[in-house]
């Protein structure tokens, strides 16, 4: 290095200055000066670090992740409302968990349904789809499925069918499985009403008189006798028997008594025959002095062999009127005055 005559060695001065600057900028004050002067890109700037037992972490602030999902608290109510329309409220927590994990967009109905369609609750709620798929039919969306259910129930209500007839979840499921359209269901009901319109007027009158059965309930029986069995079939049989009592025997029996005959296995044909015998009694229906009056049901009991006392009273009346002490009669043939066994045209009473 050239000596310029002032007694300084410039090379020595430069080296010393570099050393001094390096030492200064290594201090906290020097580092802060670089920050203040916006010289953090300088070779002298050294970010401070915090040393832990396991790792060294720079004390620089973390950069926010612009893709971090922030769930909307109001979405829980939305989820509950949507699932409620499907009758799947029990899946609210499951769907909320999927939503807060960023796995499902609750604003996308298809995505929402797809996220829960494999759950047992969903499969049970829309069970008709399994049979449809098995039969080669298209799977229905929840909206389509529920729409059909409501359409079936509307048809039931507008036609006055009884509560409990084709309005349970299992009932509408079978209609969906069979791909029965609401229009076809309506036609079936109308056919049922035609059957009611053509039914024996006395049977219908007995149904209405004994049980307050409406034409809608009768139609339900004609639409599907097997399904309507628990509702009206037993009462329908009883009404047929009671109608025979009026038409063939000229007597009115109660619903309870008619049901008893039905439970004993008396068919409509047997009812006509038995009450026909009652109709032939003529003067034996009348009561004279010293005789016991017999009700219509006692007369029926004698005819069907279930009222031995009534049979014996009728036989006594017959003998008094004809002067006979043995032999046959319109109702019975006595096989033993004290045997308690009397054969009738319909059955045998013990």
ZALO-865582 format. One line per 8 residues: number of its first residue (from 1); their letters; for each residue z, x, y of C-alpha. Coordinates in pm, 1 decimal. Layout:
REM residues N
NUM	a	Z X Y; ...
This chain:
REM residues 350
1	xxxxxxxx	0.0 0.0 0.0; -87.0 135.3 346.4; 194.4 220.4 580.3; 116.3 55.0 919.1; 353.1 270.0 1106.4; 642.6 39.9 1162.7; 845.2 166.0 870.3; 790.2 -137.2 640.3
9	xxxxxxxx	639.7 -133.5 297.6; 452.7 -468.8 283.7; 427.3 -469.4 -96.0; 800.5 -435.9 -124.1; 847.5 -714.2 131.4; 613.9 -953.7 -60.5; 787.0 -898.8 -387.9; 1126.1 -959.4 -234.2
17	xxxxxxxx	1008.0 -1281.2 -63.2; 878.6 -1422.1 -393.0; 1207.5 -1342.2 -559.3; 1406.2 -1504.3 -280.1; 1195.9 -1822.3 -284.8; 1218.7 -1850.3 -659.5; 1594.5 -1815.4 -646.6; 1626.0 -2068.4 -364.5
25	xxxxxxxx	1408.2 -2335.2 -522.5; 1607.8 -2298.9 -841.6; 1914.4 -2426.5 -658.1; 1987.8 -2804.8 -615.8; 1933.2 -2767.7 -242.2; 1592.5 -2604.9 -299.7; 1489.4 -2872.9 -546.1; 1587.3 -3145.0 -298.2
33	xxxxxxxx	1383.2 -2968.6 -27.3; 1076.7 -2983.9 -250.2; 1137.6 -3357.8 -305.4; 1182.5 -3413.4 69.5; 859.4 -3225.6 140.5; 680.5 -3424.1 -132.8; 615.3 -3101.5 -322.3; 729.4 -3220.4 -664.9
41	xxxxxxxx	401.8 -3091.2 -804.2; 499.5 -2738.0 -704.0; 548.5 -2476.1 -974.3; 901.0 -2438.3 -839.2; 997.4 -2803.4 -907.0; 1201.9 -2840.8 -1225.3; 1320.0 -3195.8 -1310.9; 1684.5 -3197.6 -1403.0
49	xxxxxxxx	1768.1 -3287.9 -1765.4; 2069.5 -3432.1 -1942.8; 2156.0 -3268.4 -2269.4; 2324.4 -3468.1 -2544.4; 2434.3 -3368.1 -2889.3; 2111.2 -3489.4 -3046.6; 1838.6 -3476.4 -2784.2; 1741.9 -3390.1 -2426.6
57	xxxxxxxx	1637.7 -3676.8 -2203.6; 1478.3 -3637.1 -1863.2; 1659.7 -3816.4 -1583.1; 1336.6 -3973.4 -1455.9; 1323.8 -4355.3 -1445.0; 1134.2 -4527.2 -1729.4; 806.9 -4691.5 -1635.7; 816.9 -5069.4 -1696.3
65	xxxxxxxx	594.3 -5191.3 -1984.2; 351.1 -5442.3 -1833.9; 297.1 -5597.6 -2182.4; 660.5 -5686.5 -2254.0; 692.3 -6064.1 -2353.4; 937.3 -6267.6 -2149.2; 1008.2 -6607.4 -2314.8; 1032.7 -6914.0 -2095.3
73	xxxxxxxx	1373.5 -7080.1 -2146.6; 1214.7 -7422.4 -2090.2; 993.1 -7364.7 -2394.1; 1278.8 -7466.0 -2625.3; 1257.1 -7821.4 -2491.9; 880.7 -7817.4 -2533.8; 916.4 -7706.1 -2894.3; 1169.0 -7979.1 -2968.4
81	xxxxxxxx	947.6 -8243.7 -2810.1; 639.9 -8136.8 -3005.9; 822.2 -8116.3 -3338.6; 988.2 -8451.5 -3275.6; 647.9 -8620.8 -3271.7; 590.7 -8477.1 -3620.9; 941.9 -8570.4 -3743.1; 998.0 -8199.8 -3798.9
89	xxxxxxxx	1297.4 -8145.8 -3570.5; 1459.5 -7924.0 -3835.5; 1199.5 -7653.7 -3765.4; 1295.4 -7615.6 -3397.7; 1498.3 -7296.3 -3450.3; 1231.9 -7144.2 -3674.4; 957.0 -7206.5 -3421.8; 1171.9 -7088.5 -3130.8
97	xxxxxxxx	1230.7 -6759.4 -3314.4; 856.5 -6715.8 -3367.7; 791.2 -6792.7 -3001.7; 1051.8 -6552.7 -2861.4; 914.2 -6281.7 -3090.4; 575.0 -6330.7 -2930.4; 424.0 -6447.2 -3260.8; 304.3 -6791.4 -3154.7
105	xxxxxxxx	168.8 -6955.7 -2841.5; 328.6 -7299.3 -2817.5; 53.3 -7408.2 -2578.4; -200.0 -7370.5 -2860.9; -151.2 -7664.4 -3099.2; -361.1 -7509.6 -3375.1; -162.1 -7186.4 -3358.6; 162.0 -7381.2 -3354.9
113	xxxxxxxx	68.7 -7583.9 -3663.9; -57.7 -7277.7 -3844.3; 275.2 -7103.6 -3790.2; 470.9 -7379.8 -3967.6; 223.5 -7529.9 -4216.2; 357.5 -7321.2 -4506.0; 717.9 -7431.5 -4457.9; 867.5 -7675.3 -4712.8
121	xxxxxxxx	949.0 -7919.1 -4430.8; 586.7 -7936.1 -4313.6; 451.3 -7978.7 -4666.2; 697.2 -8260.9 -4734.9; 623.5 -8438.5 -4406.3; 247.2 -8430.3 -4461.8; 258.7 -8448.0 -4841.3; -49.2 -8668.6 -4859.3
129	xxxxxxxx	-267.5 -8372.2 -4765.7; -196.7 -8195.6 -5096.1; -342.6 -8485.2 -5294.9; -636.1 -8515.5 -5055.5; -726.3 -8149.9 -5099.2; -690.4 -8182.8 -5476.2; -929.5 -8478.3 -5470.1; -1181.7 -8293.7 -5258.3
137	xxxxxxxx	-1093.8 -8471.1 -4933.7; -1043.4 -8304.6 -4597.3; -693.4 -8206.0 -4489.7; -573.3 -8411.0 -4194.9; -422.8 -8254.3 -3885.4; -73.7 -8374.6 -3789.9; -224.2 -8587.7 -3514.8; -475.5 -8751.5 -3751.7
145	xxxxxxxx	-210.4 -8803.8 -4019.3; 38.3 -8967.7 -3784.2; -238.7 -9174.6 -3626.8; -324.8 -9324.8 -3966.8; 40.5 -9400.8 -4037.9; 70.8 -9591.6 -3713.1; -255.4 -9777.6 -3778.0; -133.3 -9897.0 -4119.8
153	xxxxxxxx	196.8 -10016.1 -3976.2; 18.1 -10198.1 -3695.9; -191.2 -10385.4 -3952.6; 127.5 -10480.8 -4140.4; 302.9 -10605.9 -3827.4; 9.2 -10804.2 -3688.4; -39.8 -10981.7 -4022.9; 325.1 -11080.8 -4055.6
161	xxxxxxxx	394.7 -10898.7 -4380.6; 763.5 -10872.1 -4474.8; 981.5 -10576.4 -4386.7; 989.2 -10332.2 -4674.9; 629.8 -10398.5 -4781.4; 403.3 -10095.2 -4747.7; 596.8 -9959.9 -4451.4; 791.0 -9673.9 -4611.2
169	xxxxxxxx	681.0 -9310.9 -4591.5; 581.6 -9315.2 -4959.7; 371.8 -9628.5 -4911.7; 161.6 -9494.4 -4627.6; 135.9 -9160.1 -4806.3; -38.4 -9332.8 -5097.8; -282.0 -9499.3 -4861.5; -359.4 -9162.1 -4702.1
177	xxxxxxxx	-399.7 -8995.5 -5040.3; -648.1 -9263.3 -5139.2; -837.2 -9230.7 -4810.6; -786.0 -9603.0 -4742.6; -905.0 -9682.1 -4392.4; -708.4 -9923.4 -4172.3; -1007.6 -10162.7 -4186.4; -1003.3 -10161.5 -4565.9
185	xxxxxxxx	-627.8 -10218.1 -4564.8; -684.3 -10513.0 -4331.1; -941.2 -10659.4 -4573.9; -695.4 -10633.9 -4861.6; -435.5 -10824.3 -4663.1; -688.5 -11092.1 -4567.6; -776.9 -11133.2 -4936.4; -405.8 -11180.5 -5001.9
193	xxxxxxxx	-390.1 -11458.6 -4746.5; -687.5 -11628.1 -4910.4; -498.5 -11625.8 -5238.5; -200.3 -11784.4 -5062.8; -422.2 -12048.1 -4904.4; -555.2 -12142.1 -5248.7; -215.2 -12138.8 -5418.6; -46.5 -12455.2 -5549.5
201	xxxxxxxx	85.2 -12636.4 -5239.1; 402.7 -12740.8 -5421.6; 473.8 -12378.4 -5520.0; 435.2 -12271.7 -5157.7; 659.0 -12558.8 -5047.7; 923.1 -12456.0 -5299.4; 908.6 -12094.8 -5182.7; 958.7 -12202.6 -4824.2
209	xxxxxxxx	1222.9 -12462.0 -4910.6; 1430.2 -12255.6 -5154.8; 1398.6 -11909.4 -5004.1; 1249.6 -11948.1 -4656.0; 960.2 -11731.9 -4776.3; 680.5 -11705.1 -4522.6; 310.9 -11699.9 -4599.5; 312.8 -11333.2 -4501.8
217	xxxxxxxx	559.5 -11259.7 -4780.4; 352.7 -11461.0 -5025.8; 44.8 -11267.6 -4917.0; 231.9 -10943.6 -4985.0; 284.0 -11055.1 -5344.1; -83.2 -11141.1 -5392.5; -198.4 -10813.5 -5232.4; 3.8 -10600.5 -5469.2
225	xxxxxxxx	216.7 -10790.6 -5724.8; 359.4 -10468.3 -5866.5; 468.6 -10342.3 -5523.4; 594.8 -10685.4 -5422.8; 798.7 -10736.1 -5738.1; 1132.6 -10646.3 -5584.5; 1063.0 -10866.8 -5284.5; 923.7 -11197.6 -5402.7
233	xxxxxxxx	797.7 -11195.3 -5760.7; 1119.5 -11328.8 -5913.9; 1141.8 -11592.0 -5644.5; 776.2 -11680.3 -5698.4; 842.4 -11744.3 -6068.3; 1142.9 -11957.2 -5980.9; 935.9 -12153.2 -5728.2; 669.9 -12221.7 -5992.9
241	xxxxxxxx	940.0 -12358.4 -6225.3; 1090.6 -12570.6 -5946.3; 744.3 -12701.6 -5860.1; 700.3 -12810.5 -6222.5; 1033.0 -12991.9 -6198.8; 900.2 -13198.9 -5908.7; 549.4 -13249.6 -6044.6; 624.4 -13314.7 -6414.4
249	xxxxxxxx	986.9 -13421.6 -6415.8; 1034.2 -13593.1 -6083.1; 1349.6 -13389.0 -6011.9; 1441.8 -13116.2 -5765.3; 1638.3 -12819.1 -5894.8; 1803.9 -12544.8 -5690.0; 1669.2 -12196.8 -5644.6; 1961.3 -12051.0 -5838.0
257	xxxxxxxx	1896.8 -12278.5 -6134.4; 1522.2 -12206.8 -6124.2; 1594.5 -11831.5 -6120.0; 1824.2 -11876.2 -6419.4; 1540.9 -12039.5 -6612.3; 1304.6 -11759.6 -6507.7; 1552.1 -11494.9 -6621.4; 1575.3 -11671.3 -6956.7
265	xxxxxxxx	1203.4 -11612.2 -6998.1; 1082.7 -11966.1 -6930.9; 715.1 -11939.8 -6842.5; 523.0 -12174.2 -6613.8; 361.6 -12336.5 -6916.9; 698.4 -12390.5 -7084.2; 836.1 -12525.9 -6757.8; 560.2 -12785.4 -6742.6
273	xxxxxxxx	628.5 -12888.9 -7102.0; 1006.5 -12907.8 -7056.8; 996.6 -13101.4 -6732.6; 732.3 -13324.1 -6889.6; 1001.2 -13429.4 -7137.9; 1233.2 -13507.5 -6845.8; 960.5 -13722.1 -6696.0; 943.1 -13930.2 -7017.4
281	xxxxxxxx	1310.9 -14023.0 -7013.9; 1250.4 -14338.6 -6814.5; 1556.6 -14564.8 -6853.5; 1771.2 -14281.3 -6990.0; 1783.1 -14141.2 -6636.7; 1964.4 -14455.8 -6527.1; 2341.8 -14480.4 -6561.7; 2518.9 -14795.0 -6674.9
289	xxxxxxxx	2889.0 -14880.2 -6680.8; 3089.8 -14638.7 -6891.3; 2816.9 -14376.1 -6900.2; 2828.4 -14024.2 -6753.6; 2574.3 -13962.7 -6477.1; 2356.5 -13658.1 -6542.7; 2213.7 -13448.9 -6262.4; 1857.4 -13327.7 -6250.5
297	xxxxxxxx	1969.2 -12982.6 -6358.3; 2162.6 -13124.7 -6653.5; 1850.6 -13312.0 -6757.0; 1655.6 -12985.9 -6727.0; 1925.4 -12802.2 -6924.5; 1890.8 -13054.6 -7202.3; 1514.0 -13018.0 -7197.2; 1526.6 -12641.1 -7223.0
305	xxxxxxxx	1807.7 -12634.8 -7480.2; 2065.1 -12460.2 -7261.9; 2303.6 -12752.9 -7201.1; 2436.3 -12890.2 -7529.2; 2672.5 -13138.3 -7358.6; 2384.1 -13289.9 -7161.8; 2176.6 -13314.9 -7478.8; 2456.9 -13494.9 -7658.0
313	xxxxxxxx	2510.5 -13734.3 -7366.5; 2141.5 -13817.6 -7360.7; 2145.2 -13874.2 -7735.8; 2447.4 -14104.4 -7699.8; 2268.5 -14302.1 -7429.1; 1960.6 -14330.4 -7643.9; 2161.4 -14464.5 -7937.7; 2342.8 -14715.3 -7723.2
321	xxxxxxxx	2014.4 -14845.1 -7589.5; 1835.7 -14857.9 -7922.5; 2130.4 -14922.4 -8152.8; 2039.6 -14621.5 -8367.1; 2301.0 -14392.8 -8513.2; 2071.8 -14121.1 -8644.8; 1718.3 -13996.7 -8613.4; 1503.7 -13846.7 -8347.1
329	xxxxxxxx	1462.5 -13914.2 -7979.4; 1264.7 -13816.0 -7677.5; 1470.8 -13501.8 -7633.1; 1644.2 -13398.2 -7949.4; 1707.5 -13438.7 -8315.3; 2073.9 -13416.1 -8408.3; 2122.0 -13184.1 -8701.8; 2496.9 -13229.8 -8710.8
337	xxxxxxxx	2716.3 -13442.3 -8490.4; 2970.1 -13164.1 -8449.7; 2753.5 -12865.0 -8527.7; 2674.4 -12792.0 -8161.0; 2319.5 -12694.7 -8256.0; 2041.7 -12912.5 -8117.4; 1671.0 -12826.7 -8142.3; 1449.3 -12925.8 -7850.4
345	xxxxxx	1081.1 -12923.4 -7778.2; 1121.8 -12603.6 -7577.6; 1400.6 -12404.2 -7730.8; 1731.9 -12411.5 -7909.2; 2072.7 -12442.3 -7746.5; 2383.7 -12292.0 -7901.5
